[in-house]
């Protein structure tokens, strides 16, 4: 049985915990069994969101594009989402009833629960840093945000 290797790239116009108007996009990249490279993606606009919430929603939607079990590398600039996955905080939060280490309810718990569920059937790793689609994706989402005015 062959495993599909998939890359998911996430970009947003919003950074940090402050709530605001933002746009974000995901891009799913894979190679077909015939060796043909393919990409799929969508842009989403939100009038009231944070970087974490928008990033989580985009990742969940990107996983929705996958019809088979895959080896997935998710690239995000969102440090909180990256660290939560890399440091296995999601499993700890789930084990603790979605309460964090400070004994507060986890923010965006519903999104974190959905992310945990969609990742379960895949082999997932997270990465951060520059990627080859970054400039193109940022250009598209800023244009979408400006076009909404």
SVG drawing of the C-alpha trace seen along z (x, -y; Angstrom):
<svg xmlns="http://www.w3.org/2000/svg" viewBox="-17 -49 29 51">
<polyline fill="none" stroke="black" stroke-width="0.4" points="0.0,0.0 1.5,-3.3 1.1,-6.4 0.4,-9.7 2.7,-12.5 0.9,-15.8 2.0,-19.3 -0.4,-21.8 0.6,-25.5 -1.2,-28.0 -1.0,-31.8 -3.0,-34.6 -3.0,-38.4 -3.4,-38.5 -0.7,-38.0 -1.0,-37.6 -3.9,-37.3 -5.7,-40.5 -9.1,-40.0 -9.6,-41.6 -10.6,-41.4 -8.4,-39.0 -8.0,-36.7 -6.3,-33.4 -5.6,-30.7 -4.6,-27.1 -2.9,-25.2 -2.8,-21.4 0.1,-20.1 0.5,-16.4 1.7,-14.2 -0.8,-12.0 0.0,-8.3 0.8,-9.2 3.5,-11.6 1.6,-14.8 1.9,-17.6 -1.4,-19.1 -2.4,-21.9 -5.8,-22.8 -6.7,-25.7 -9.2,-28.3 -9.2,-31.8 -11.4,-32.7 -12.3,-36.1 -13.3,-36.7 -14.6,-39.9 -13.7,-38.9 -10.9,-36.3 -7.5,-35.8 -4.4,-34.3 -4.8,-31.1 -8.5,-30.7 -8.1,-31.4 -5.0,-29.1 -6.9,-26.3 -9.9,-26.7 -7.7,-26.7 -5.8,-23.6 -9.1,-21.8 -10.5,-22.8 -7.3,-21.7 -7.5,-18.3 -11.0,-18.1 -9.5,-18.0 -7.9,-14.6 -9.8,-11.5 -7.2,-9.0 -4.9,-8.4 -1.7,-10.4 1.6,-11.5 1.0,-15.2 3.4,-18.1 1.6,-21.2 3.5,-24.5 2.2,-27.4 3.7,-30.7 1.4,-30.6 3.8,-29.9 1.1,-28.9 -0.5,-26.3 3.0,-25.0 4.1,-24.7 0.8,-23.1 1.2,-20.3 5.0,-19.9 4.9,-19.8 1.9,-17.5 -0.2,-20.0 -3.3,-18.9 -3.2,-15.4 -2.6,-17.0 -5.5,-19.4 -7.7,-16.5 -6.6,-14.4 -7.3,-17.3 -10.8,-18.1 -9.6,-20.9 -8.0,-22.8 -4.5,-24.2 -1.4,-24.1 -2.6,-27.4 -5.8,-25.6 -7.8,-27.8 -10.1,-26.6 -8.3,-26.2 -9.1,-29.0 -10.7,-27.8 -11.3,-24.4 -13.9,-23.4 -11.4,-24.1 -8.6,-22.2 -11.0,-19.2 -11.8,-19.3 -8.0,-19.5 -7.3,-16.5 -10.0,-14.5 -8.9,-15.2 -5.2,-14.5 -5.9,-11.1 -6.1,-9.1 -2.9,-10.7 0.8,-10.7 1.2,-14.4 4.2,-16.7 4.3,-20.5 6.9,-22.8 7.4,-26.6 9.4,-29.0 9.6,-30.2 8.1,-28.1 8.0,-28.5 4.3,-29.4 4.5,-32.0 4.7,-35.2 2.1,-34.1 -0.3,-33.1 0.2,-36.3 -0.4,-38.4 -3.7,-36.5 -5.1,-36.9 -4.2,-40.6 -5.9,-41.2 -8.9,-39.3 -9.1,-41.4 -8.7,-44.6 -11.3,-43.6 -13.8,-43.0 -13.8,-46.7"/>
</svg>
